[in-house]
Amino acid sequence: MEKLEWPAATLLYPLPVVMVSCQRPGEKPNIITIAWTGTVCTKPPMLSISIHRDRFSHEIIRESREFVVNLPSVELAKATDYCGVRSGRNEDKFAVLGLTPAPARKIRTPVIAECPVNIECTVDRIISLGSHDMFIGRIETIQVAGELIDKSGRLDLLSSGLITYVHGHYHAIGKYLGHFGFSVRKKKTARRGTRPGGRRRTKKD
């Protein structure tokens, strides 16, 4: 295929889109929508969110040293977009959108009850990068909707209807392609004495 040069820009897509809740003690909680987010460490479990310095939530998280990454479902797509274009300086987004600020388990900042997954974080460090600061969050605990856990105790995130962000547009997660490591997994071979498909060998074979 022919390749053309494109100017250096933020063009790493698709990305998860999340609703981050934050709160200063004694004030109303706020929500900011963020797509600049990702996993950064397994032990200890950590993630990152990058926020423009001019955003209202930036100063809240910098002062409170905690935040919650709430994973929105398809049903929350409109609310997710709204929280990304309106400022908490001017309105109470929880009240306007009819969302519920529910208690967190390990931190003071509330979670968004309507989101199927809530990741509670404390700020481990802040890295200044330019237009944005990256907040590295240590994951303290996670709340998940009970219906996402099957009888064997497995967490089925796909059934929660999560959404992604692609260059200014929101998308539902699409077609299943395979699990981690499927490209190198060895296929099951037929047992000795049987043909592929399970039919037992005969003398005619």
Z-matrix of the N, CA and C atoms (Angstrom, degrees):
N
C 1 1.457
C 2 1.527 1 109.91
N 3 1.325 2 115.96 1 148.38
C 4 1.459 3 120.56 2 178.83
C 5 1.520 4 109.53 3 -78.33
N 6 1.327 5 116.75 4 136.48
C 7 1.462 6 121.82 5 179.29
C 8 1.522 7 109.78 6 -112.97
N 9 1.343 8 115.98 7 138.17
C 10 1.455 9 122.81 8 176.26
C 11 1.522 10 108.66 9 -116.09
N 12 1.312 11 116.77 10 149.87
C 13 1.458 12 119.77 11 179.53
C 14 1.514 13 110.79 12 -80.95
N 15 1.337 14 115.78 13 135.34
C 16 1.464 15 122.28 14 -179.81
C 17 1.524 16 108.07 15 -119.02
N 18 1.338 17 118.70 16 141.50
C 19 1.469 18 120.06 17 -178.29
C 20 1.528 19 111.71 18 -58.80
N 21 1.331 20 116.72 19 148.85
C 22 1.459 21 121.38 20 178.08
C 23 1.521 22 109.46 21 -60.68
N 24 1.344 23 115.64 22 124.72
C 25 1.462 24 120.54 23 -177.59
C 26 1.522 25 108.90 24 -161.02
N 27 1.329 26 116.72 25 176.03
C 28 1.468 27 121.32 26 177.12
C 29 1.521 28 108.33 27 -80.12
N 30 1.317 29 115.47 28 92.83
C 31 1.459 30 120.23 29 -174.60
C 32 1.530 31 111.59 30 -127.31
N 33 1.312 32 116.25 31 29.23
C 34 1.456 33 120.35 32 176.89
C 35 1.526 34 108.02 33 -93.19
N 36 1.316 35 116.45 34 105.13
C 37 1.468 36 121.91 35 -176.46
C 38 1.520 37 109.73 36 -139.44
N 39 1.343 38 119.30 37 160.41
C 40 1.467 39 127.03 38 -4.51
C 41 1.517 40 111.90 39 -74.65
N 42 1.324 41 114.91 40 164.21
C 43 1.457 42 122.04 41 179.71
C 44 1.521 43 109.34 42 -128.65
N 45 1.322 44 117.05 43 153.60
C 46 1.463 45 117.62 44 170.80
C 47 1.520 46 108.20 45 -69.55
N 48 1.315 47 118.02 46 146.90
C 49 1.464 48 120.91 47 173.14
C 50 1.524 49 106.32 48 -115.84
N 51 1.321 50 116.75 49 129.51
C 52 1.458 51 120.95 50 -173.70
C 53 1.524 52 110.29 51 -130.18
N 54 1.323 53 115.06 52 156.78
C 55 1.463 54 122.07 53 174.47
C 56 1.521 55 106.81 54 -107.18
N 57 1.320 56 116.43 55 113.97
C 58 1.459 57 121.16 56 -176.93
C 59 1.526 58 109.05 57 -98.69
N 60 1.330 59 116.19 58 121.47
C 61 1.459 60 120.02 59 176.30
C 62 1.526 61 109.27 60 -96.97
N 63 1.317 62 115.47 61 145.63
C 64 1.462 63 121.26 62 -178.55
C 65 1.519 64 108.22 63 -151.35
N 66 1.327 65 116.50 64 161.15
C 67 1.460 66 120.28 65 -177.67
C 68 1.512 67 111.25 66 -163.84
N 69 1.331 68 115.62 67 137.15
C 70 1.453 69 121.16 68 170.04
C 71 1.527 70 108.43 69 -92.83
N 72 1.325 71 117.92 70 143.97
C 73 1.462 72 120.23 71 179.77
C 74 1.528 73 111.73 72 -53.28
N 75 1.335 74 115.90 73 130.91
C 76 1.455 75 120.55 74 178.06
C 77 1.513 76 114.99 75 84.57
N 78 1.338 77 117.62 76 -2.46
C 79 1.462 78 121.01 77 179.97
C 80 1.522 79 110.59 78 -116.77
N 81 1.341 80 115.90 79 167.50
C 82 1.454 81 120.66 80 177.95
C 83 1.531 82 109.76 81 -72.45
N 84 1.323 83 117.77 82 146.71
C 85 1.471 84 120.06 83 178.50
C 86 1.520 85 111.03 84 -71.65
N 87 1.306 86 115.87 85 158.66
C 88 1.459 87 121.68 86 -179.71
C 89 1.525 88 109.71 87 -129.79
N 90 1.320 89 115.60 88 162.90
C 91 1.470 90 122.18 89 177.39
C 92 1.520 91 108.69 90 -130.22
N 93 1.316 92 116.59 91 134.57
C 94 1.459 93 122.28 92 172.72
C 95 1.526 94 108.56 93 -127.55
N 96 1.311 95 116.34 94 136.94
C 97 1.464 96 121.02 95 176.89
C 98 1.525 97 108.94 96 -89.87
N 99 1.326 98 115.79 97 132.50
C 100 1.469 99 121.18 98 -175.84
C 101 1.525 100 110.21 99 -135.12
N 102 1.323 101 115.61 100 135.64
C 103 1.464 102 120.27 101 172.57
C 104 1.525 103 110.38 102 -110.54
N 105 1.327 104 117.38 103 -17.62
C 106 1.475 105 119.99 104 178.18
C 107 1.531 106 107.91 105 -83.38
N 108 1.323 107 116.11 106 81.30
C 109 1.452 108 121.13 107 -176.75
C 110 1.524 109 109.72 108 -148.24
N 111 1.333 110 116.45 109 157.13
C 112 1.459 111 118.52 110 179.18
C 113 1.515 112 112.48 111 -178.75
N 114 1.335 113 115.75 112 165.77
C 115 1.454 114 122.76 113 176.39
C 116 1.526 115 109.00 114 -78.55
N 117 1.332 116 117.07 115 136.56
C 118 1.472 117 119.35 116 -178.51
C 119 1.520 118 113.49 117 -123.58
N 120 1.343 119 118.11 118 -16.56
C 121 1.462 120 119.19 119 -177.82
C 122 1.524 121 109.95 120 -160.25
N 123 1.353 122 115.45 121 146.87
C 124 1.461 123 120.85 122 178.59
C 125 1.519 124 112.11 123 -94.49
N 126 1.342 125 116.89 124 -46.89
C 127 1.464 126 121.50 125 -179.76
C 128 1.520 127 109.57 126 -127.24
N 129 1.332 128 118.35 127 106.54
C 130 1.462 129 126.92 128 -3.42
C 131 1.524 130 110.78 129 -73.34
N 132 1.352 131 117.98 130 156.73
C 133 1.459 132 119.81 131 179.57
C 134 1.523 133 111.10 132 -66.54
N 135 1.336 134 115.80 133 124.58
C 136 1.461 135 120.73 134 -176.76
C 137 1.516 136 110.10 135 -142.19
N 138 1.327 137 115.37 136 153.47
C 139 1.457 138 121.47 137 175.26
C 140 1.523 139 108.52 138 -139.48
N 141 1.314 140 115.85 139 172.64
C 142 1.460 141 119.51 140 -179.81
C 143 1.527 142 110.33 141 -130.83
N 144 1.310 143 115.23 142 149.12
C 145 1.457 144 121.80 143 168.31
C 146 1.520 145 106.71 144 -133.13
N 147 1.314 146 117.29 145 139.11
C 148 1.461 147 121.08 146 178.84
C 149 1.523 148 108.60 147 -113.26
N 150 1.334 149 115.61 148 128.18
C 151 1.462 150 121.04 149 -174.82
C 152 1.524 151 109.78 150 -128.50
N 153 1.335 152 116.49 151 135.68
C 154 1.460 153 121.58 152 176.08
C 155 1.524 154 108.93 153 -63.45
N 156 1.322 155 115.85 154 140.35
C 157 1.462 156 120.23 155 -175.10
C 158 1.519 157 113.74 156 -62.88
N 159 1.326 158 118.00 157 -21.79
C 160 1.461 159 120.84 158 -178.58
C 161 1.529 160 113.20 159 -82.13
N 162 1.329 161 117.70 160 -11.03
C 163 1.455 162 119.93 161 -176.09
C 164 1.526 163 111.01 162 -74.40
N 165 1.323 164 114.92 163 143.61
C 166 1.469 165 122.18 164 -179.23
C 167 1.529 166 111.10 165 -58.67
N 168 1.326 167 116.80 166 -40.20
C 169 1.472 168 120.79 167 -178.07
C 170 1.521 169 112.39 168 -66.87
N 171 1.325 170 117.29 169 -25.04
C 172 1.460 171 121.01 170 179.44
C 173 1.516 172 110.26 171 -58.11
N 174 1.326 173 117.01 172 -50.12
C 175 1.462 174 119.89 173 -177.68
C 176 1.523 175 111.73 174 -69.80
N 177 1.337 176 116.91 175 -31.65
C 178 1.464 177 119.88 176 178.54
C 179 1.523 178 110.57 177 -65.11
N 180 1.330 179 116.24 178 -49.00
C 181 1.469 180 120.09 179 -177.94
C 182 1.523 181 111.15 180 -69.07
N 183 1.313 182 116.92 181 -35.67
C 184 1.463 183 120.24 182 178.21
C 185 1.523 184 110.76 183 -61.52
N 186 1.333 185 116.88 184 -37.05
C 187 1.459 186 120.75 185 -177.84
C 188 1.526 187 112.69 186 -84.76
N 189 1.333 188 117.13 187 -40.33
C 190 1.468 189 120.01 188 -176.62
C 191 1.521 190 113.05 189 -80.00
N 192 1.352 191 116.65 190 -25.14
C 193 1.464 192 123.47 191 179.14
C 194 1.530 193 112.13 192 64.30
N 195 1.334 194 116.99 193 31.58
C 196 1.461 195 120.79 194 175.34
C 197 1.525 196 110.15 195 -159.47
N 198 1.334 197 115.34 196 160.94
C 199 1.466 198 121.15 197 178.62
C 200 1.524 199 108.24 198 -166.58
N 201 1.336 200 115.60 199 166.09
C 202 1.460 201 121.21 200 176.85
C 203 1.519 202 109.00 201 -123.98
N 204 1.331 203 116.51 202 127.49
C 205 1.462 204 121.71 203 173.71
C 206 1.528 205 107.14 204 -92.19
N 207 1.332 206 116.57 205 111.26
C 208 1.452 207 123.10 206 -178.99
C 209 1.525 208 109.01 207 -103.01
N 210 1.327 209 117.13 208 125.93
C 211 1.460 210 120.81 209 -178.75
C 212 1.524 211 109.15 210 -89.85
N 213 1.338 212 118.03 211 115.64
C 214 1.456 213 120.38 212 -177.43
C 215 1.533 214 112.65 213 -84.51
N 216 1.322 215 115.18 214 151.37
C 217 1.462 216 121.36 215 176.06
C 218 1.527 217 109.06 216 -97.22
N 219 1.324 218 115.84 217 176.06
C 220 1.460 219 121.63 218 -179.65
C 221 1.528 220 110.94 219 -55.92
N 222 1.327 221 116.68 220 -37.77
C 223 1.464 222 120.75 221 -178.81
C 224 1.527 223 112.62 222 -63.78
N 225 1.315 224 116.86 223 -19.93
C 226 1.460 225 121.41 224 -178.59
C 227 1.522 226 112.91 225 -101.96
N 228 1.322 227 116.95 226 14.70
C 229 1.475 228 120.34 227 -176.86
C 230 1.524 229 111.73 228 -60.01
N 231 1.332 230 117.50 229 -43.66
C 232 1.465 231 120.09 230 -178.96
C 233 1.522 232 111.02 231 -66.15
N 234 1.332 233 116.52 232 -42.43
C 235 1.465 234 120.46 233 178.33
C 236 1.522 235 110.57 234 -64.81
N 237 1.331 236 115.86 235 -37.10
C 238 1.466 237 120.70 236 178.93
C 239 1.523 238 110.44 237 -61.53
N 240 1.319 239 116.50 238 -45.99
C 241 1.459 240 120.25 239 179.19
C 242 1.525 241 111.10 240 -64.68
N 243 1.326 242 116.62 241 -42.28
C 244 1.463 243 122.07 242 -178.29
C 245 1.532 244 110.77 243 -58.26
N 246 1.319 245 116.10 244 -43.33
C 247 1.471 246 120.24 245 -178.09
C 248 1.516 247 112.50 246 -69.97
N 249 1.325 248 116.69 247 -11.98
C 250 1.455 249 120.46 248 178.20
C 251 1.513 250 113.51 249 -93.97
N 252 1.348 251 117.58 250 -14.35
C 253 1.466 252 120.43 251 -176.66
C 254 1.529 253 113.47 252 -117.12
N 255 1.337 254 116.92 253 -8.44
C 256 1.464 255 121.09 254 177.44
C 257 1.523 256 110.27 255 -113.59
N 258 1.329 257 116.20 256 147.44
C 259 1.460 258 120.76 257 -176.90
C 260 1.522 259 111.47 258 -98.42
N 261 1.323 260 115.29 259 138.80
C 262 1.452 261 120.96 260 176.13
C 263 1.517 262 112.86 261 -71.71
N 264 1.321 263 117.11 262 -7.62
C 265 1.462 264 119.59 263 175.57
C 266 1.523 265 110.59 264 -67.59
N 267 1.333 266 114.94 265 -27.71
C 268 1.462 267 120.18 266 -172.07
C 269 1.518 268 114.53 267 -105.81
N 270 1.315 269 118.85 268 -14.29
C 271 1.458 270 120.46 269 -176.25
C 272 1.523 271 111.30 270 -159.28
N 273 1.319 272 114.89 271 162.53
C 274 1.457 273 122.90 272 176.25
C 275 1.532 274 107.10 273 -93.07
N 276 1.319 275 117.26 274 102.52
C 277 1.467 276 120.52 275 -174.48
C 278 1.521 277 111.87 276 -66.46
N 279 1.311 278 117.99 277 -34.80
C 280 1.460 279 119.97 278 176.36
C 281 1.529 280 110.37 279 -57.69
N 282 1.331 281 116.38 280 -47.30
C 283 1.461 282 121.14 281 -177.83
C 284 1.520 283 111.72 282 -68.85
N 285 1.310 284 117.48 283 -45.17
C 286 1.467 285 121.48 284 -178.45
C 287 1.527 286 111.79 285 -60.67
N 288 1.326 287 116.98 286 -39.77
C 289 1.464 288 121.73 287 -175.72
C 290 1.529 289 113.03 288 -93.06
N 291 1.322 290 117.31 289 -4.57
C 292 1.451 291 120.10 290 -179.39
C 293 1.519 292 112.90 291 69.31
N 294 1.322 293 116.79 292 30.27
C 295 1.460 294 121.57 293 179.11
C 296 1.532 295 109.70 294 -92.06
N 297 1.315 296 115.26 295 156.79
C 298 1.459 297 120.74 296 -174.67
C 299 1.522 298 112.18 297 -107.12
N 300 1.352 299 118.51 298 118.59
C 301 1.466 300 120.30 299 173.75
C 302 1.527 301 109.17 300 -82.00
N 303 1.326 302 116.34 301 103.05
C 304 1.468 303 121.49 302 -177.47
C 305 1.525 304 110.19 303 -98.57
N 306 1.328 305 117.32 304 154.10
C 307 1.470 306 120.38 305 -177.79
C 308 1.526 307 112.40 306 -63.48
N 309 1.332 308 115.59 307 139.40
C 310 1.463 309 121.19 308 172.12
C 311 1.528 310 107.88 309 -80.22
N 312 1.330 311 116.78 310 167.32
C 313 1.468 312 121.12 311 179.97
C 314 1.521 313 112.86 312 -91.82
N 315 1.350 314 116.88 313 -33.96
C 316 1.463 315 119.79 314 -172.69
C 317 1.531 316 114.14 315 -120.68
N 318 1.339 317 117.73 316 -13.94
C 319 1.463 318 120.17 317 -178.30
C 320 1.531 319 109.37 318 -128.97
N 321 1.339 320 116.78 319 175.97
C 322 1.462 321 121.24 320 -177.37
C 323 1.522 322 112.88 321 -85.50
N 324 1.323 323 117.58 322 -27.06
C 325 1.459 324 122.12 323 -178.05
C 326 1.528 325 111.14 324 -67.36
N 327 1.334 326 118.95 325 132.61
C 328 1.465 327 120.30 326 -179.43
C 329 1.522 328 112.88 327 -74.39
N 330 1.317 329 114.84 328 155.50
C 331 1.458 330 121.19 329 173.88
C 332 1.523 331 108.17 330 -94.83
N 333 1.333 332 116.51 331 166.87
C 334 1.466 333 121.19 332 173.79
C 335 1.520 334 106.92 333 -92.93
N 336 1.324 335 117.05 334 109.90
C 337 1.461 336 121.65 335 -173.23
C 338 1.520 337 112.83 336 -59.48
N 339 1.317 338 118.16 337 -32.68
C 340 1.462 339 121.76 338 -176.36
C 341 1.526 340 113.57 339 -73.83
N 342 1.324 341 117.90 340 -16.03
C 343 1.465 342 121.09 341 177.73
C 344 1.523 343 109.15 342 -81.02
N 345 1.335 344 118.70 343 136.25
C 346 1.459 345 121.47 344 -176.72
C 347 1.523 346 114.80 345 -68.86
N 348 1.330 347 117.30 346 -21.49
C 349 1.465 348 121.44 347 -179.24
C 350 1.528 349 109.26 348 -135.92
N 351 1.330 350 115.93 349 132.77
C 352 1.467 351 121.70 350 179.09
C 353 1.529 352 108.58 351 -128.96
N 354 1.322 353 117.06 352 120.76
C 355 1.457 354 122.57 353 -176.76
C 356 1.526 355 108.83 354 -108.34
N 357 1.325 356 116.04 355 108.53
C 358 1.458 357 121.32 356 -176.48
C 359 1.529 358 110.16 357 -84.84
N 360 1.317 359 116.11 358 128.88
C 361 1.465 360 120.68 359 -174.88
C 362 1.523 361 112.43 360 -132.88
N 363 1.322 362 115.13 361 148.13
C 364 1.458 363 122.03 362 167.60
C 365 1.522 364 107.53 363 -112.18
N 366 1.313 365 116.72 364 147.28
C 367 1.462 366 121.07 365 -176.69
C 368 1.522 367 110.04 366 -75.37
N 369 1.318 368 116.01 367 120.29
C 370 1.460 369 121.88 368 177.96
C 371 1.525 370 110.93 369 -87.24
N 372 1.314 371 115.90 370 -40.81
C 373 1.467 372 121.46 371 178.15
C 374 1.517 373 109.64 372 -163.29
N 375 1.327 374 115.77 373 161.32
C 376 1.462 375 122.52 374 177.72
C 377 1.521 376 107.67 375 -123.76
N 378 1.320 377 116.17 376 127.48
C 379 1.461 378 121.52 377 -178.27
C 380 1.530 379 108.99 378 -114.55
N 381 1.330 380 116.44 379 119.33
C 382 1.463 381 121.23 380 177.91
C 383 1.521 382 109.28 381 -80.49
N 384 1.330 383 116.63 382 125.91
C 385 1.459 384 120.14 383 -173.82
C 386 1.527 385 114.00 384 -118.11
N 387 1.316 386 118.31 385 -17.74
C 388 1.468 387 121.24 386 -174.50
C 389 1.517 388 107.28 387 147.01
N 390 1.314 389 117.07 388 -114.19
C 391 1.459 390 120.26 389 177.93
C 392 1.518 391 111.42 390 -67.46
N 393 1.343 392 116.84 391 -28.99
C 394 1.459 393 122.66 392 -177.14
C 395 1.531 394 111.52 393 -117.93
N 396 1.329 395 114.30 394 154.43
C 397 1.456 396 121.35 395 168.80
C 398 1.520 397 107.58 396 -109.58
N 399 1.327 398 115.90 397 138.73
C 400 1.462 399 120.44 398 177.79
C 401 1.522 400 109.27 399 -97.48
N 402 1.324 401 115.37 400 122.91
C 403 1.459 402 121.18 401 176.06
C 404 1.530 403 107.75 402 -97.82
N 405 1.327 404 116.13 403 115.75
C 406 1.459 405 120.45 404 176.24
C 407 1.520 406 107.16 405 -89.01
N 408 1.326 407 115.89 406 118.25
C 409 1.446 408 120.52 407 -176.81
C 410 1.520 409 112.50 408 -107.49
N 411 1.316 410 115.95 409 132.50
C 412 1.463 411 121.16 410 173.68
C 413 1.529 412 107.67 411 -86.78
N 414 1.319 413 116.38 412 123.16
C 415 1.455 414 121.07 413 -177.41
C 416 1.531 415 108.99 414 -75.08
N 417 1.329 416 115.87 415 116.66
C 418 1.465 417 120.89 416 -177.58
C 419 1.527 418 111.45 417 -88.88
N 420 1.310 419 117.02 418 -40.73
C 421 1.463 420 122.00 419 176.14
C 422 1.523 421 108.71 420 -167.10
N 423 1.323 422 116.29 421 169.63
C 424 1.469 423 121.57 422 -178.20
C 425 1.523 424 109.09 423 -134.83
N 426 1.309 425 115.80 424 136.44
C 427 1.458 426 121.28 425 172.57
C 428 1.527 427 108.25 426 -105.29
N 429 1.330 428 117.02 427 132.84
C 430 1.463 429 120.87 428 178.47
C 431 1.524 430 109.32 429 -130.09
N 432 1.320 431 116.48 430 146.93
C 433 1.454 432 121.39 431 177.38
C 434 1.526 433 109.48 432 -63.32
N 435 1.323 434 116.48 433 135.03
C 436 1.454 435 121.22 434 -175.95
C 437 1.512 436 114.09 435 -57.66
N 438 1.337 437 117.17 436 -32.77
C 439 1.466 438 120.03 437 -177.61
C 440 1.526 439 113.11 438 -70.51
N 441 1.331 440 117.07 439 -9.65
C 442 1.468 441 120.35 440 178.89
C 443 1.529 442 112.28 441 -85.80
N 444 1.327 443 116.67 442 -7.19
C 445 1.464 444 120.69 443 -179.70
C 446 1.525 445 108.65 444 -105.84
N 447 1.345 446 116.64 445 119.80
C 448 1.461 447 120.08 446 -177.32
C 449 1.528 448 111.19 447 -81.78
N 450 1.330 449 116.62 448 -178.22
C 451 1.463 450 121.80 449 -174.84
C 452 1.523 451 113.00 450 -63.33
N 453 1.330 452 116.82 451 -25.34
C 454 1.461 453 120.18 452 179.81
C 455 1.523 454 112.45 453 -87.86
N 456 1.342 455 116.95 454 -0.17
C 457 1.455 456 120.79 455 179.84
C 458 1.515 457 114.04 456 88.53
N 459 1.322 458 117.04 457 9.03
C 460 1.466 459 121.70 458 -179.07
C 461 1.530 460 110.15 459 -83.06
N 462 1.324 461 116.28 460 138.48
C 463 1.456 462 121.82 461 178.27
C 464 1.523 463 109.36 462 -88.56
N 465 1.314 464 117.11 463 119.28
C 466 1.462 465 122.53 464 -177.96
C 467 1.528 466 109.34 465 -106.45
N 468 1.325 467 116.78 466 84.51
C 469 1.460 468 121.25 467 -178.03
C 470 1.531 469 112.68 468 -68.11
N 471 1.324 470 116.90 469 -30.55
C 472 1.461 471 120.25 470 -176.22
C 473 1.523 472 111.43 471 -60.28
N 474 1.321 473 116.94 472 -34.98
C 475 1.463 474 119.97 473 -177.20
C 476 1.523 475 112.94 474 -73.08
N 477 1.340 476 117.60 475 -8.51
C 478 1.460 477 119.99 476 -179.18
C 479 1.522 478 112.60 477 -81.62
N 480 1.332 479 117.83 478 -7.63
C 481 1.459 480 121.05 479 176.73
C 482 1.513 481 114.13 480 70.13
N 483 1.330 482 117.20 481 45.75
C 484 1.457 483 121.23 482 -178.99
C 485 1.522 484 111.51 483 -69.10
N 486 1.328 485 115.88 484 159.62
C 487 1.460 486 120.69 485 -178.61
C 488 1.526 487 111.02 486 -119.77
N 489 1.324 488 115.78 487 160.94
C 490 1.462 489 122.00 488 178.52
C 491 1.528 490 109.28 489 -126.70
N 492 1.322 491 115.07 490 170.19
C 493 1.464 492 122.01 491 -177.58
C 494 1.524 493 108.46 492 -125.27
N 495 1.330 494 116.07 493 125.58
C 496 1.468 495 120.94 494 -178.37
C 497 1.524 496 109.76 495 -130.89
N 498 1.326 497 116.07 496 101.27
C 499 1.465 498 123.22 497 173.05
C 500 1.530 499 112.13 498 48.89
N 501 1.331 500 116.09 499 52.14
C 502 1.454 501 120.24 500 176.02
C 503 1.510 502 115.59 501 92.54
N 504 1.331 503 117.02 502 4.06
C 505 1.464 504 120.11 503 -177.63
C 506 1.532 505 110.20 504 -131.82
N 507 1.330 506 115.27 505 146.53
C 508 1.463 507 121.44 506 178.60
C 509 1.526 508 109.88 507 -97.39
N 510 1.335 509 115.49 508 140.27
C 511 1.462 510 120.52 509 -179.75
C 512 1.526 511 110.20 510 -137.50
N 513 1.321 512 115.63 511 148.02
C 514 1.459 513 120.08 512 171.63
C 515 1.521 514 107.64 513 -79.52
N 516 1.323 515 116.56 514 148.86
C 517 1.463 516 120.25 515 176.91
C 518 1.524 517 108.64 516 -64.26
N 519 1.322 518 115.93 517 133.69
C 520 1.457 519 120.62 518 -170.66
C 521 1.506 520 117.20 519 -98.88
N 522 1.302 521 116.02 520 -139.96
C 523 1.464 522 124.50 521 -170.60
C 524 1.531 523 112.38 522 -63.92
N 525 1.325 524 115.16 523 136.33
C 526 1.467 525 120.96 524 176.49
C 527 1.526 526 109.74 525 -72.49
N 528 1.335 527 116.83 526 132.80
C 529 1.463 528 121.21 527 -176.99
C 530 1.518 529 113.84 528 -114.68
N 531 1.315 530 119.16 529 -22.32
C 532 1.460 531 121.47 530 -178.75
C 533 1.510 532 110.73 531 153.62
N 534 1.333 533 116.37 532 166.86
C 535 1.453 534 121.30 533 -179.96
C 536 1.523 535 110.24 534 -96.86
N 537 1.327 536 115.69 535 166.95
C 538 1.462 537 120.43 536 179.40
C 539 1.532 538 110.09 537 -58.08
N 540 1.337 539 116.55 538 125.88
C 541 1.451 540 121.93 539 179.31
C 542 1.510 541 115.25 540 88.67
N 543 1.349 542 117.66 541 4.38
C 544 1.468 543 118.77 542 -176.98
C 545 1.528 544 112.33 543 -65.61
N 546 1.336 545 117.30 544 -22.49
C 547 1.463 546 120.11 545 -177.28
C 548 1.530 547 112.69 546 -71.28
N 549 1.317 548 116.96 547 -21.87
C 550 1.465 549 119.59 548 -177.50
C 551 1.526 550 112.02 549 -116.87
N 552 1.307 551 116.84 550 2.29
C 553 1.462 552 119.56 551 -179.52
C 554 1.522 553 109.66 552 -69.64
N 555 1.326 554 116.19 553 132.82
C 556 1.451 555 120.28 554 179.91
C 557 1.529 556 109.96 555 -76.93
N 558 1.314 557 115.03 556 138.52
C 559 1.454 558 119.23 557 178.46
C 560 1.523 559 109.68 558 -73.23
N 561 1.311 560 114.68 559 146.68
C 562 1.456 561 119.04 560 177.85
C 563 1.520 562 109.61 561 -67.20
N 564 1.323 563 115.98 562 132.63
C 565 1.460 564 120.10 563 178.86
C 566 1.514 565 110.39 564 -96.24
N 567 1.314 566 116.38 565 153.47
C 568 1.462 567 120.79 566 -179.35
C 569 1.528 568 110.02 567 -66.97
N 570 1.323 569 117.14 568 144.81
C 571 1.457 570 120.53 569 177.90
C 572 1.519 571 110.80 570 -63.37
N 573 1.308 572 115.96 571 150.03
C 574 1.455 573 120.22 572 178.97
C 575 1.530 574 109.26 573 -60.93
N 576 1.300 575 116.16 574 131.93
C 577 1.461 576 120.74 575 -179.51
C 578 1.519 577 112.52 576 98.99
N 579 1.346 578 116.68 577 -2.39
C 580 1.459 579 119.68 578 177.32
C 581 1.514 580 109.30 579 -127.67
N 582 1.298 581 115.77 580 155.12
C 583 1.452 582 121.45 581 175.81
C 584 1.523 583 108.78 582 -90.52
N 585 1.325 584 117.53 583 160.03
C 586 1.458 585 119.28 584 174.30
C 587 1.520 586 109.94 585 -52.48
N 588 1.302 587 116.44 586 135.35
C 589 1.453 588 119.77 587 -177.03
C 590 1.512 589 111.47 588 100.75
N 591 1.323 590 117.26 589 -9.62
C 592 1.456 591 120.61 590 174.50
C 593 1.517 592 115.05 591 95.25
N 594 1.334 593 118.32 592 -4.23
C 595 1.469 594 119.41 593 -179.36
C 596 1.525 595 109.56 594 -76.95
N 597 1.338 596 116.92 595 130.00
C 598 1.460 597 121.55 596 -177.44
C 599 1.522 598 110.95 597 -69.60
N 600 1.333 599 114.60 598 143.57
C 601 1.463 600 120.24 599 178.88
C 602 1.535 601 110.48 600 -65.70
N 603 1.309 602 115.89 601 148.48
C 604 1.473 603 122.64 602 173.46
C 605 1.511 604 108.64 603 -126.86
N 606 1.316 605 117.07 604 171.72
C 607 1.476 606 120.41 605 178.94
C 608 1.511 607 110.87 606 -61.07
N 609 1.324 608 117.20 607 -31.51
C 610 1.472 609 119.81 608 -179.25
C 611 1.526 610 111.17 609 -67.71
N 612 1.351 611 116.24 610 -23.72
C 613 1.463 612 118.89 611 179.25
C 614 1.502 613 111.12 612 -71.98
